[in-house]
Amino acid sequence: RGIGPTAAGFFVGGSMSFGLTEFFRRLFAENAGPSNAELYQVPIVISASILAVIFACIGVVPFEAVRIKLQSDNNVEGGFAGGFMKIKEESGLLGFYEGLNAILFKE
């Protein structure tokens, strides 16, 4: 139970982390200018990575919520879709982000 949301979450998280790191790195380097971008290359990459991970966590949290619901509640039927609907019915859309603080601190 929970392999679907786990796989989907890893896919979304990895895709967002890589893509957003590259996006923010280029954005920061362009804003810094050519000479500063070279001089501050390490802080630019670190800052870009930190921002990318924050946004990736926001994308991963709903999948983690469904995975946890599937593993902790034996009354959930229908796998990933069933877990999604159960959380939506019980807590609304904000229920998917109840664990955001924990995941951000973990990262």
N, C-alpha and C positions, 0 to 999 in steps of 0.2 A: 504494500500500500504506500502510495506517495511517490512512486518512481516517475510518473508523468510530470507532476509539478516540479520535482527536483531537476529533471532533465531540462524542462522548459526554463526554469529559473536560472540554471547555469548558462544556458544559451543566451538568454536575455542579458544577464549580468556580464558575461564575457564580451558580448557584442557591444554593449553600451560602454563598458570600461575601455576597451580598445578604441572604439570609434570616437568617444568623447575626449579621451586623452589626446588623440591626434588633433581633434578640432580645437580644443583649448590651447594646446601647445602652439599651433599655428596662429591662433588669435592673439595670444600673449606675445609671441615673437614679432608679429606684424606691428602690434601696438608699441613694442619696445624700440623698434627700429633695428636696422641691420647690425650696428656696432654693439648696442646693448643686448640684442638677442644672443650674440655670440658670447659676450662677456657674462651674461646671466643665464646661460643655457641650463645649468642644473636647477636653479630655483624655478625657472619657467616650467621645466618638465615635472618637477615635484608638485608645483601648484596645479598644473594641468591634471596630474594624476589624482590629486586629492579631490578636486572638483568632480572629475569623472566618476570616482568611486561613490561620492555622495549621490549623484544622479543615478548611478547603477543600482545602489541600494534601494532607492525609491522605486525602481523598476522591478527589483527582485522580491520585495516584501510581500506583494500579493501572492506570489507563488509559494513562498515560505509559509504564509498563513494557511493556504489550502493544504499544503503538505502536512503541517502540524494538525490541522483539523481532521484529515484523513487518518492520521496515525493515532490520534487521541480519542476520536469518537467513532465507535463501532457501528453507530446507527446511520452513518453517512453511506449512501448508495450512489453508484454512478461514477466512481472515480473522480478525476479532476473536475469535470463539469458538475458533478453532484456536490463536491466539496465547495466549489465556487458558489453554487446556488445556496447552499446551507449557510455559509458566512454572510452572503448578501441578505438572506431572509432574517437571520438573527441579529446582525449588527449594522446592516446597510453598507454602503461603499466605504465608509470610514473604517469599518471593521477590518478591512484588508491591511490597514496601516497601523494597527495597534502595536505591532512589534517593531516599528521603524526605529525607535530609540535604541532598542537592544541590538539591532543589526548594525546601526551606525557605530555604536560603541565597540562592537565586535570587530568591525573593519578598522 
